[in-house]
Amino acid sequence: MTIEVRYFAAARAAAGVEAEKIQLEAGATVDDVLAALRAEHGAELARVLERCSYLLDEVAVRDRSTSVSGASTLDVLPPFAGG
């Protein structure tokens, strides 16, 4: 299956791209997506991912073991300052 990952703010800077599509096995979870991103982009993005929140098809992810099957987009949202 293919899922689009969209990066915002510090995550975008660490990944070096605004968005990308990744291939996953059926039954993959948000944790599986994050592992693939760490492997692809390395330590800088891995550090940012530890502090991020995630939206799966615009719904907040509370549990990273959530399945991404049927989802099309994962948004990576680092903490934002300001208001």
Phi and psi in radians as a Rosetta constraint file:
Dihedral C 1 N 2 CA 2 C 2 CIRCULARHARMONIC -2.026 0.35
Dihedral N 2 CA 2 C 2 N 3 CIRCULARHARMONIC 2.377 0.35
Dihedral C 2 N 3 CA 3 C 3 CIRCULARHARMONIC -2.280 0.35
Dihedral N 3 CA 3 C 3 N 4 CIRCULARHARMONIC 2.452 0.35
Dihedral C 3 N 4 CA 4 C 4 CIRCULARHARMONIC -1.590 0.35
Dihedral N 4 CA 4 C 4 N 5 CIRCULARHARMONIC 2.329 0.35
Dihedral C 4 N 5 CA 5 C 5 CIRCULARHARMONIC -1.941 0.35
Dihedral N 5 CA 5 C 5 N 6 CIRCULARHARMONIC 2.187 0.35
Dihedral C 5 N 6 CA 6 C 6 CIRCULARHARMONIC -1.966 0.35
Dihedral N 6 CA 6 C 6 N 7 CIRCULARHARMONIC 2.303 0.35
Dihedral C 6 N 7 CA 7 C 7 CIRCULARHARMONIC -1.869 0.35
Dihedral N 7 CA 7 C 7 N 8 CIRCULARHARMONIC 2.542 0.35
Dihedral C 7 N 8 CA 8 C 8 CIRCULARHARMONIC -2.233 0.35
Dihedral N 8 CA 8 C 8 N 9 CIRCULARHARMONIC 2.585 0.35
Dihedral C 8 N 9 CA 9 C 9 CIRCULARHARMONIC 0.886 0.35
Dihedral N 9 CA 9 C 9 N 10 CIRCULARHARMONIC -2.168 0.35
Dihedral C 9 N 10 CA 10 C 10 CIRCULARHARMONIC -1.073 0.35
Dihedral N 10 CA 10 C 10 N 11 CIRCULARHARMONIC -0.545 0.35
Dihedral C 10 N 11 CA 11 C 11 CIRCULARHARMONIC -1.157 0.35
Dihedral N 11 CA 11 C 11 N 12 CIRCULARHARMONIC -0.683 0.35
Dihedral C 11 N 12 CA 12 C 12 CIRCULARHARMONIC -1.105 0.35
Dihedral N 12 CA 12 C 12 N 13 CIRCULARHARMONIC -0.762 0.35
Dihedral C 12 N 13 CA 13 C 13 CIRCULARHARMONIC -1.104 0.35
Dihedral N 13 CA 13 C 13 N 14 CIRCULARHARMONIC -0.744 0.35
Dihedral C 13 N 14 CA 14 C 14 CIRCULARHARMONIC -1.218 0.35
Dihedral N 14 CA 14 C 14 N 15 CIRCULARHARMONIC -0.643 0.35
Dihedral C 14 N 15 CA 15 C 15 CIRCULARHARMONIC -1.362 0.35
Dihedral N 15 CA 15 C 15 N 16 CIRCULARHARMONIC -0.489 0.35
Dihedral C 15 N 16 CA 16 C 16 CIRCULARHARMONIC 1.394 0.35
Dihedral N 16 CA 16 C 16 N 17 CIRCULARHARMONIC 0.123 0.35
Dihedral C 16 N 17 CA 17 C 17 CIRCULARHARMONIC -2.489 0.35
Dihedral N 17 CA 17 C 17 N 18 CIRCULARHARMONIC 2.725 0.35
Dihedral C 17 N 18 CA 18 C 18 CIRCULARHARMONIC -1.398 0.35
Dihedral N 18 CA 18 C 18 N 19 CIRCULARHARMONIC -0.629 0.35
Dihedral C 18 N 19 CA 19 C 19 CIRCULARHARMONIC -2.757 0.35
Dihedral N 19 CA 19 C 19 N 20 CIRCULARHARMONIC 2.763 0.35
Dihedral C 19 N 20 CA 20 C 20 CIRCULARHARMONIC -2.741 0.35
Dihedral N 20 CA 20 C 20 N 21 CIRCULARHARMONIC 2.782 0.35
Dihedral C 20 N 21 CA 21 C 21 CIRCULARHARMONIC -1.881 0.35
Dihedral N 21 CA 21 C 21 N 22 CIRCULARHARMONIC 2.376 0.35
Dihedral C 21 N 22 CA 22 C 22 CIRCULARHARMONIC -2.193 0.35
Dihedral N 22 CA 22 C 22 N 23 CIRCULARHARMONIC 2.638 0.35
Dihedral C 22 N 23 CA 23 C 23 CIRCULARHARMONIC -1.686 0.35
Dihedral N 23 CA 23 C 23 N 24 CIRCULARHARMONIC 2.358 0.35
Dihedral C 23 N 24 CA 24 C 24 CIRCULARHARMONIC -2.325 0.35
Dihedral N 24 CA 24 C 24 N 25 CIRCULARHARMONIC 2.708 0.35
Dihedral C 24 N 25 CA 25 C 25 CIRCULARHARMONIC -1.276 0.35
Dihedral N 25 CA 25 C 25 N 26 CIRCULARHARMONIC 2.681 0.35
Dihedral C 25 N 26 CA 26 C 26 CIRCULARHARMONIC -1.006 0.35
Dihedral N 26 CA 26 C 26 N 27 CIRCULARHARMONIC 2.467 0.35
Dihedral C 26 N 27 CA 27 C 27 CIRCULARHARMONIC 1.477 0.35
Dihedral N 27 CA 27 C 27 N 28 CIRCULARHARMONIC 0.126 0.35
Dihedral C 27 N 28 CA 28 C 28 CIRCULARHARMONIC -1.135 0.35
Dihedral N 28 CA 28 C 28 N 29 CIRCULARHARMONIC 2.674 0.35
Dihedral C 28 N 29 CA 29 C 29 CIRCULARHARMONIC -2.006 0.35
Dihedral N 29 CA 29 C 29 N 30 CIRCULARHARMONIC 3.032 0.35
Dihedral C 29 N 30 CA 30 C 30 CIRCULARHARMONIC -1.027 0.35
Dihedral N 30 CA 30 C 30 N 31 CIRCULARHARMONIC -0.707 0.35
Dihedral C 30 N 31 CA 31 C 31 CIRCULARHARMONIC -1.015 0.35
Dihedral N 31 CA 31 C 31 N 32 CIRCULARHARMONIC -0.669 0.35
Dihedral C 31 N 32 CA 32 C 32 CIRCULARHARMONIC -1.138 0.35
Dihedral N 32 CA 32 C 32 N 33 CIRCULARHARMONIC -0.702 0.35
Dihedral C 32 N 33 CA 33 C 33 CIRCULARHARMONIC -1.066 0.35
Dihedral N 33 CA 33 C 33 N 34 CIRCULARHARMONIC -0.817 0.35
Dihedral C 33 N 34 CA 34 C 34 CIRCULARHARMONIC -1.114 0.35
Dihedral N 34 CA 34 C 34 N 35 CIRCULARHARMONIC -0.667 0.35
Dihedral C 34 N 35 CA 35 C 35 CIRCULARHARMONIC -1.094 0.35
Dihedral N 35 CA 35 C 35 N 36 CIRCULARHARMONIC -0.729 0.35
Dihedral C 35 N 36 CA 36 C 36 CIRCULARHARMONIC -1.121 0.35
Dihedral N 36 CA 36 C 36 N 37 CIRCULARHARMONIC -0.691 0.35
Dihedral C 36 N 37 CA 37 C 37 CIRCULARHARMONIC -1.169 0.35
Dihedral N 37 CA 37 C 37 N 38 CIRCULARHARMONIC -0.715 0.35
Dihedral C 37 N 38 CA 38 C 38 CIRCULARHARMONIC -1.064 0.35
Dihedral N 38 CA 38 C 38 N 39 CIRCULARHARMONIC -0.766 0.35
Dihedral C 38 N 39 CA 39 C 39 CIRCULARHARMONIC -1.127 0.35
Dihedral N 39 CA 39 C 39 N 40 CIRCULARHARMONIC -0.657 0.35
Dihedral C 39 N 40 CA 40 C 40 CIRCULARHARMONIC -1.313 0.35
Dihedral N 40 CA 40 C 40 N 41 CIRCULARHARMONIC -0.703 0.35
Dihedral C 40 N 41 CA 41 C 41 CIRCULARHARMONIC -1.906 0.35
Dihedral N 41 CA 41 C 41 N 42 CIRCULARHARMONIC -0.259 0.35
Dihedral C 41 N 42 CA 42 C 42 CIRCULARHARMONIC 1.562 0.35
Dihedral N 42 CA 42 C 42 N 43 CIRCULARHARMONIC -2.888 0.35
Dihedral C 42 N 43 CA 43 C 43 CIRCULARHARMONIC -1.124 0.35
Dihedral N 43 CA 43 C 43 N 44 CIRCULARHARMONIC -0.672 0.35
Dihedral C 43 N 44 CA 44 C 44 CIRCULARHARMONIC -1.084 0.35
Dihedral N 44 CA 44 C 44 N 45 CIRCULARHARMONIC -0.841 0.35
Dihedral C 44 N 45 CA 45 C 45 CIRCULARHARMONIC -1.180 0.35
Dihedral N 45 CA 45 C 45 N 46 CIRCULARHARMONIC -0.648 0.35
Dihedral C 45 N 46 CA 46 C 46 CIRCULARHARMONIC -0.990 0.35
Dihedral N 46 CA 46 C 46 N 47 CIRCULARHARMONIC -0.730 0.35
Dihedral C 46 N 47 CA 47 C 47 CIRCULARHARMONIC -1.110 0.35
Dihedral N 47 CA 47 C 47 N 48 CIRCULARHARMONIC -0.723 0.35
Dihedral C 47 N 48 CA 48 C 48 CIRCULARHARMONIC -1.171 0.35
Dihedral N 48 CA 48 C 48 N 49 CIRCULARHARMONIC -0.724 0.35
Dihedral C 48 N 49 CA 49 C 49 CIRCULARHARMONIC -1.049 0.35
Dihedral N 49 CA 49 C 49 N 50 CIRCULARHARMONIC -0.525 0.35
Dihedral C 49 N 50 CA 50 C 50 CIRCULARHARMONIC -1.098 0.35
Dihedral N 50 CA 50 C 50 N 51 CIRCULARHARMONIC -0.435 0.35
Dihedral C 50 N 51 CA 51 C 51 CIRCULARHARMONIC -1.819 0.35
Dihedral N 51 CA 51 C 51 N 52 CIRCULARHARMONIC 0.006 0.35
Dihedral C 51 N 52 CA 52 C 52 CIRCULARHARMONIC -1.507 0.35
Dihedral N 52 CA 52 C 52 N 53 CIRCULARHARMONIC 2.785 0.35
Dihedral C 52 N 53 CA 53 C 53 CIRCULARHARMONIC -1.872 0.35
Dihedral N 53 CA 53 C 53 N 54 CIRCULARHARMONIC 2.824 0.35
Dihedral C 53 N 54 CA 54 C 54 CIRCULARHARMONIC -2.356 0.35
Dihedral N 54 CA 54 C 54 N 55 CIRCULARHARMONIC 2.512 0.35
Dihedral C 54 N 55 CA 55 C 55 CIRCULARHARMONIC -2.077 0.35
Dihedral N 55 CA 55 C 55 N 56 CIRCULARHARMONIC 2.228 0.35
Dihedral C 55 N 56 CA 56 C 56 CIRCULARHARMONIC -1.884 0.35
Dihedral N 56 CA 56 C 56 N 57 CIRCULARHARMONIC 1.909 0.35
Dihedral C 56 N 57 CA 57 C 57 CIRCULARHARMONIC 0.867 0.35
Dihedral N 57 CA 57 C 57 N 58 CIRCULARHARMONIC 0.834 0.35
Dihedral C 57 N 58 CA 58 C 58 CIRCULARHARMONIC 1.238 0.35
Dihedral N 58 CA 58 C 58 N 59 CIRCULARHARMONIC 0.248 0.35
Dihedral C 58 N 59 CA 59 C 59 CIRCULARHARMONIC -1.990 0.35
Dihedral N 59 CA 59 C 59 N 60 CIRCULARHARMONIC 2.270 0.35
Dihedral C 59 N 60 CA 60 C 60 CIRCULARHARMONIC -1.042 0.35
Dihedral N 60 CA 60 C 60 N 61 CIRCULARHARMONIC 2.376 0.35
Dihedral C 60 N 61 CA 61 C 61 CIRCULARHARMONIC -1.633 0.35
Dihedral N 61 CA 61 C 61 N 62 CIRCULARHARMONIC 2.054 0.35
Dihedral C 61 N 62 CA 62 C 62 CIRCULARHARMONIC -1.714 0.35
Dihedral N 62 CA 62 C 62 N 63 CIRCULARHARMONIC -0.439 0.35
Dihedral C 62 N 63 CA 63 C 63 CIRCULARHARMONIC -2.251 0.35
Dihedral N 63 CA 63 C 63 N 64 CIRCULARHARMONIC 2.035 0.35
Dihedral C 63 N 64 CA 64 C 64 CIRCULARHARMONIC -1.231 0.35
Dihedral N 64 CA 64 C 64 N 65 CIRCULARHARMONIC -0.103 0.35
Dihedral C 64 N 65 CA 65 C 65 CIRCULARHARMONIC -1.536 0.35
Dihedral N 65 CA 65 C 65 N 66 CIRCULARHARMONIC 0.127 0.35
Dihedral C 65 N 66 CA 66 C 66 CIRCULARHARMONIC -1.100 0.35
Dihedral N 66 CA 66 C 66 N 67 CIRCULARHARMONIC 2.328 0.35
Dihedral C 66 N 67 CA 67 C 67 CIRCULARHARMONIC -1.214 0.35
Dihedral N 67 CA 67 C 67 N 68 CIRCULARHARMONIC 2.472 0.35
Dihedral C 67 N 68 CA 68 C 68 CIRCULARHARMONIC -1.757 0.35
Dihedral N 68 CA 68 C 68 N 69 CIRCULARHARMONIC 0.069 0.35
Dihedral C 68 N 69 CA 69 C 69 CIRCULARHARMONIC -1.058 0.35
Dihedral N 69 CA 69 C 69 N 70 CIRCULARHARMONIC 2.329 0.35
Dihedral C 69 N 70 CA 70 C 70 CIRCULARHARMONIC 1.481 0.35
Dihedral N 70 CA 70 C 70 N 71 CIRCULARHARMONIC -0.228 0.35
Dihedral C 70 N 71 CA 71 C 71 CIRCULARHARMONIC -1.439 0.35
Dihedral N 71 CA 71 C 71 N 72 CIRCULARHARMONIC 2.704 0.35
Dihedral C 71 N 72 CA 72 C 72 CIRCULARHARMONIC -2.059 0.35
Dihedral N 72 CA 72 C 72 N 73 CIRCULARHARMONIC -0.366 0.35
Dihedral C 72 N 73 CA 73 C 73 CIRCULARHARMONIC -2.467 0.35
Dihedral N 73 CA 73 C 73 N 74 CIRCULARHARMONIC 2.363 0.35
Dihedral C 73 N 74 CA 74 C 74 CIRCULARHARMONIC -2.096 0.35
Dihedral N 74 CA 74 C 74 N 75 CIRCULARHARMONIC 2.076 0.35
Dihedral C 74 N 75 CA 75 C 75 CIRCULARHARMONIC -1.654 0.35
Dihedral N 75 CA 75 C 75 N 76 CIRCULARHARMONIC 2.328 0.35
Dihedral C 75 N 76 CA 76 C 76 CIRCULARHARMONIC -1.866 0.35
Dihedral N 76 CA 76 C 76 N 77 CIRCULARHARMONIC 1.969 0.35
Dihedral C 76 N 77 CA 77 C 77 CIRCULARHARMONIC -2.076 0.35
Dihedral N 77 CA 77 C 77 N 78 CIRCULARHARMONIC 1.798 0.35
Dihedral C 77 N 78 CA 78 C 78 CIRCULARHARMONIC -1.240 0.35
Dihedral N 78 CA 78 C 78 N 79 CIRCULARHARMONIC 2.878 0.35
Dihedral C 78 N 79 CA 79 C 79 CIRCULARHARMONIC -1.047 0.35
Dihedral N 79 CA 79 C 79 N 80 CIRCULARHARMONIC 2.456 0.35
Dihedral C 79 N 80 CA 80 C 80 CIRCULARHARMONIC -1.919 0.35
Dihedral N 80 CA 80 C 80 N 81 CIRCULARHARMONIC 2.477 0.35
Dihedral C 80 N 81 CA 81 C 81 CIRCULARHARMONIC -1.687 0.35
Dihedral N 81 CA 81 C 81 N 82 CIRCULARHARMONIC 2.827 0.35
Dihedral C 81 N 82 CA 82 C 82 CIRCULARHARMONIC 1.617 0.35
Dihedral N 82 CA 82 C 82 N 83 CIRCULARHARMONIC -2.931 0.35
